[in-house]
């Protein structure tokens, strides 16, 4: 059975991992994130979606999963993706997200291994 994605406007489209790959690739443009790492993020997102949802998955869950993995991979790519995904209305929202990301990076446990190595 094919998984369907329920978008914000209520429309339904088939799950397409290529769309996820393209979105991550745009966020990682000119960043030190390899195509292999992007493919692993897409694999991890798809695995999480399939495990949690059997027939229909909300696009919000998929977007949150992408942001989760990008946050661990590259802070700039994360903020780029979040700015589009969360539809920031002004520079203040972007600055707040970047500040939160900086605070998280500074408080990261040095003994915690990175999920994805570039």
Residue, then its C-alpha position, 0 to 999 in steps of 0.5 A: x500500500x502506498x503512503x499518502x502525505x496530507x498537506x497543510x491545505x488538506x490535499x493529499x499527494x503520494x509520498x515522494x522521497x525525491x521531494x524530500x531529497x530536493x528540499x534538503x539539497x536546497x537547504x544544504x546548497x554550498x554547505x559541507x553536506x555530502x549527497x550521501x549524508x542527504x540520502x541518509x537523512x532521507x532514508x531516516x525520515x522515510x523510515x520514521x514516517x513509515x514506522x509511525x503512519x501506515x496510510x496517511x502522514x501529515x506533511x508537518x511530521x515529515x517537515x519536523x523530521x527533516x528539521x530534526x536531522x538537519x539540526x544535527x547535521x548542519x546548523x546553517x542548512x537547518x535554519x535555511x530549511x526552517x525559514x522556508x518550512x515554518x514560513x518566517x514572516x520577518x527577520x525577527x523570527x529568523x534571528x530567534x531561530x538562529x539564536x536558538x540553534x546557536x544556544x543548542x550548539x554551544x550546550x551540545x554534549x561533547x561526548x555525544x556522537x554526531x548522527x551524520x558525519x559529512 
